Amino acid sequence: MTVRLAIAGVAGRMGQALVHAADARTDVKITGAAERAGAAAGGHDIGVLAGLGARGVMVADTVAAAAAGADVWIDFSTPDATTAAVAALPALGVRAAVIGTTGLDAAAEAAIAAAATRMAIVQSGNFSVGVTVLAALVRQAAARLGPAWDIEIVESHHRRKVDAPSGTALMLGEAAAAGRGRTLRDLRLEPREGVTGSRPDGGIGFAVVRGGGIVGEHEVIFAAETETLRFTHQAADRTIFAHGAIEAALWAAGQKPGLYAMQDVLGL
C-alpha cells in the first residue's frame, strides 16, 4: 500500500529534504503540501521547487487544501502553524500526523495531545534513528549512575535556528531525567551567567552554540569527580531526519489514535 503524505512548510530546508526523500521511494506519495499564506512558494509545483521537475502537486496556503486525500500530515513548520494544523486535521479525515516542530509552548502541546485522541501522532524533537537510540542509552546511563554524576547537554546548530535549547537537547534531557525517576522540569538548571556559585547536585545543565551551517551536534556528558562519560551524535545532513520522519509516517498510518514517539516506531 502506498501511503499518501501532505507536507507542511514544504519550501523550508526540512520540507525540501522531505520532498527529495519521499520522491525516491515507492511506498509513499506526496499528495499535498502547504506554506503560509502569501509565501513566495504558493501555487508552485513541489517538484520544481525541489529541483526534481514537475510532480503535479501545487503548494497550497490552507491546511484543508493541502491535506485533502492525505493519509499522514508531516509538519516541521512553526509552533503557530502546527497548532492550527493539528486542530483541523482530525475533521479532514487525515489518519495520522508526524510532528517535528520545536519551540512549542504548553498550549501547543495541549492541542497536539487533544488531536491525538482522534488520530495517531508521532511527535519527536529529532527523527534520526541514531538520536533515538542515543536517548535510550542516555536514559539507561542516568538510571545506573547516581546523582554524583553531573549531567550536561551541549548542542550546536546553524546560525538560523530560532529556538534554544534545541528540541533534541530537551528530548535528551527528558531521557536523562526519566532515568533518574524525575521530570526535566524538576532537574533542569538555569542558564549560567556571572557568579553562579557551585553546581547543585543532581541537576541537568544545557549549553548552546549557534553558528554557520552546523546541521546538528549533540553531546551528553556524565561527569563524576574521577571519570567522565560522553555520548555524542553528529548529523552530517538533514536527510537523516527526513528519512526518519517518513518511516514514522509509514508506521503511524497503521496505528490507533494516540501520542507516540520515535522510540515506539523503532520498538524501543
C-alpha positions as CSV (number, residue, x, y, z in Angstrom):
1,M,0.0,0.0,0.0
2,T,1.2,3.5,-0.8
3,V,0.8,6.0,2.0
4,R,-0.2,9.5,0.9
5,L,1.7,12.3,2.5
6,A,1.0,16.0,2.9
7,I,4.0,18.2,3.9
8,A,3.7,21.4,5.9
9,G,6.4,24.1,5.4
10,V,7.4,22.4,2.1
11,A,9.6,25.3,0.9
12,G,11.8,25.2,4.0
13,R,15.0,23.2,4.4
14,M,13.3,20.2,6.1
15,G,10.3,20.4,3.7
16,Q,12.7,20.2,0.7
17,A,14.5,17.3,2.3
18,L,11.2,15.5,2.8
19,V,10.3,16.0,-0.9
20,H,13.5,14.5,-2.0
21,A,13.3,11.6,0.4
22,A,9.7,10.8,-0.5
23,D,10.3,11.2,-4.2
24,A,12.9,8.4,-4.2
25,R,10.5,5.9,-2.6
26,T,7.7,3.8,-4.0
27,D,5.8,3.2,-0.7
28,V,4.9,6.9,-0.2
29,K,3.4,9.5,-2.4
30,I,3.2,13.3,-1.8
31,T,-0.4,14.4,-2.5
32,G,-0.4,17.8,-0.8
33,A,1.9,20.5,0.5
34,A,1.4,23.7,2.4
35,E,3.1,27.0,3.0
36,R,1.9,30.1,4.9
37,A,-0.5,32.4,3.1
38,G,1.4,34.9,0.9
39,A,4.6,32.8,0.8
40,A,6.6,33.0,-2.5
41,A,6.2,29.3,-3.0
42,G,2.4,29.4,-3.0
43,G,0.9,27.9,-6.2
44,H,4.2,26.4,-7.3
45,D,4.8,22.7,-8.1
46,I,6.7,21.0,-5.3
47,G,8.9,19.1,-7.7
48,V,10.0,22.3,-9.4
49,L,10.8,23.9,-6.1
50,A,12.9,20.9,-5.1
51,G,14.7,20.8,-8.5
52,L,13.2,17.5,-9.4
53,G,10.9,18.6,-12.3
54,A,7.1,18.9,-12.2
55,R,5.3,16.4,-10.0
56,G,1.8,17.8,-10.4
57,V,1.4,18.8,-6.7
58,M,0.9,22.5,-6.1
59,V,1.7,24.3,-2.8
60,A,-1.5,25.3,-1.0
61,D,-1.9,28.0,1.6
62,T,-4.5,26.2,3.8
63,V,-4.4,23.0,5.8
64,A,-7.7,21.8,4.2
65,A,-6.4,22.2,0.7
66,A,-3.0,20.5,1.4
67,A,-4.5,17.7,3.5
68,A,-7.2,16.7,1.0
69,G,-6.8,13.0,0.3
70,A,-3.7,12.5,2.5
71,D,-3.2,9.7,5.0
72,V,-0.4,11.4,7.0
73,W,0.4,15.0,7.7
74,I,4.2,15.7,8.2
75,D,4.9,19.0,10.0
76,F,8.2,20.6,10.7
77,S,6.9,24.2,10.4
78,T,6.3,26.8,13.2
79,P,4.5,26.4,16.5
80,D,1.5,28.6,15.5
81,A,1.1,26.8,12.1
82,T,1.5,23.3,13.8
83,T,-1.1,24.2,16.4
84,A,-3.6,25.3,13.8
85,A,-3.0,22.2,11.7
86,V,-3.5,19.6,14.4
87,A,-6.7,21.3,15.4
88,A,-8.0,20.9,11.9
89,L,-6.6,17.6,10.8
90,P,-9.0,15.1,12.5
91,A,-12.0,16.6,10.9
92,L,-10.4,16.4,7.5
93,G,-10.0,12.7,7.6
94,V,-6.3,12.5,8.0
95,R,-5.4,9.3,9.8
96,A,-2.0,10.3,11.3
97,A,0.5,13.1,11.8
98,V,4.2,13.3,12.2
99,I,5.2,16.4,14.2
100,G,8.8,17.6,14.3
101,T,8.2,21.3,15.1
102,T,10.2,22.5,18.1
103,G,9.7,25.5,20.4
104,L,6.2,24.5,21.2
105,D,4.5,26.1,24.3
106,A,2.1,24.4,26.7
107,A,-0.9,25.4,24.6
108,A,0.6,23.9,21.5
109,E,1.4,20.7,23.4
110,A,-2.1,20.5,24.7
111,A,-3.5,20.9,21.2
112,I,-1.4,18.0,20.0
113,A,-2.5,15.9,22.9
114,A,-6.1,16.7,22.2
115,A,-5.7,15.8,18.5
116,A,-4.0,12.5,19.5
117,T,-7.3,11.3,21.0
118,R,-8.7,11.2,17.4
119,M,-5.6,10.3,15.3
120,A,-2.2,8.7,15.6
121,I,0.5,11.3,16.2
122,V,4.3,10.7,16.3
123,Q,6.0,13.6,17.9
124,S,9.7,14.0,18.4
125,G,12.4,16.6,18.8
126,N,14.5,14.5,16.4
127,F,13.6,11.8,13.9
128,S,17.1,10.5,13.4
129,V,17.4,6.8,14.2
130,G,20.8,7.4,15.8
131,V,19.4,10.1,18.1
132,T,16.5,7.9,19.1
133,V,18.9,5.1,20.1
134,L,21.1,7.7,21.9
135,A,18.2,8.9,24.0
136,A,17.6,5.3,25.1
137,L,21.2,4.9,26.1
138,V,21.2,8.2,28.0
139,R,18.2,7.1,30.0
140,Q,19.9,3.8,30.8
141,A,23.1,5.5,31.9
142,A,21.2,8.0,34.0
143,A,19.4,5.2,35.8
144,R,22.6,3.5,36.6
145,L,24.8,6.5,37.5
146,G,23.8,8.3,40.7
147,P,23.5,12.0,41.4
148,A,27.2,12.2,42.0
149,W,27.4,12.1,38.2
150,D,26.6,15.6,36.8
151,I,24.8,15.8,33.5
152,E,25.5,18.4,30.9
153,I,24.0,18.6,27.4
154,V,25.8,20.6,24.8
155,E,24.1,21.3,21.4
156,S,25.3,23.1,18.3
157,H,23.2,24.3,15.3
158,H,23.3,26.6,12.3
159,R,23.0,30.4,12.9
160,R,19.4,30.5,11.5
161,K,17.9,28.2,14.2
162,V,15.5,30.3,16.3
163,D,14.8,28.2,19.4
164,A,17.2,27.1,22.1
165,P,18.0,24.6,23.6
166,S,17.1,22.5,20.6
167,G,14.2,20.1,20.7
168,T,16.7,17.3,20.5
169,A,18.6,18.6,23.5
170,L,15.4,18.8,25.5
171,M,14.5,15.3,24.4
172,L,17.9,14.0,25.7
173,G,17.4,16.0,28.9
174,E,14.0,14.4,29.4
175,A,15.5,10.9,28.8
176,A,18.2,11.6,31.4
177,A,15.6,12.9,33.9
178,A,13.4,9.9,33.3
179,G,16.3,7.6,34.0
180,R,16.6,9.3,37.4
181,G,12.8,8.9,38.0
182,R,12.2,12.6,37.8
183,T,11.0,15.2,35.2
184,L,13.2,17.6,33.3
185,R,11.2,20.4,34.9
186,D,12.4,19.2,38.3
187,L,16.1,18.9,37.3
188,R,16.8,21.5,34.7
189,L,19.4,24.1,35.8
190,E,19.1,27.7,35.0
191,P,21.4,29.2,32.3
192,R,24.7,30.2,33.8
193,E,25.9,33.8,33.8
194,G,28.0,35.8,36.3
195,V,28.9,34.4,39.7
196,T,26.7,31.3,39.9
197,G,28.2,29.5,42.9
198,S,28.9,25.8,42.8
199,R,26.8,23.4,40.8
200,P,23.7,21.9,42.6
201,D,23.6,18.1,43.0
202,G,21.6,16.1,40.6
203,G,20.7,18.9,38.1
204,I,20.8,18.8,34.3
205,G,22.5,21.7,32.6
206,F,22.4,22.9,29.0
207,A,24.9,24.8,26.8
208,V,24.0,26.2,23.3
209,V,26.2,27.0,20.3
210,R,24.8,28.8,17.2
211,G,26.9,29.4,14.1
212,G,27.5,28.9,10.4
213,G,25.8,25.9,8.8
214,I,26.1,23.3,11.5
215,V,23.3,20.8,10.8
216,G,23.2,19.4,14.4
217,E,25.6,18.2,17.0
218,H,24.6,16.9,20.5
219,E,26.8,15.7,23.4
220,V,25.6,14.4,26.7
221,I,28.3,14.5,29.4
222,F,28.1,12.4,32.6
223,A,30.9,13.8,34.8
224,A,32.0,12.4,38.2
225,E,34.9,13.5,40.3
226,T,37.3,10.9,38.8
227,E,35.8,9.9,35.4
228,T,33.7,11.3,32.6
229,L,31.4,9.5,30.2
230,R,30.4,11.2,26.9
231,F,27.7,10.3,24.4
232,T,27.9,12.2,21.1
233,H,25.8,12.4,17.9
234,Q,26.6,14.4,14.8
235,A,24.3,15.0,11.9
236,A,26.1,15.4,8.6
237,D,23.0,16.0,6.5
238,R,19.4,16.8,7.4
239,T,18.2,14.0,5.1
240,I,18.6,11.6,8.1
241,F,15.7,13.5,9.7
242,A,13.6,13.3,6.6
243,H,14.1,9.6,6.2
244,G,13.2,9.0,9.8
245,A,10.1,11.1,9.5
246,I,8.9,9.1,6.5
247,E,9.5,5.9,8.4
248,A,7.4,7.3,11.3
249,A,4.7,8.3,8.8
250,L,4.5,4.7,7.4
251,W,4.3,3.3,10.9
252,A,1.8,5.9,12.2
253,A,-0.6,5.2,9.2
254,G,-1.4,1.8,10.7
255,Q,-1.8,2.8,14.4
256,K,-4.7,3.6,16.6
257,P,-5.2,7.2,17.9
258,G,-2.6,8.1,20.5
259,L,0.5,10.2,21.1
260,Y,3.7,8.3,20.1
261,A,7.4,8.9,19.9
262,M,10.2,7.6,17.7
263,Q,11.0,5.1,20.4
264,D,7.7,3.5,19.6
265,V,8.4,3.5,15.9
266,L,11.7,1.7,16.5
267,G,10.3,-0.7,19.1
268,L,12.5,0.7,21.9
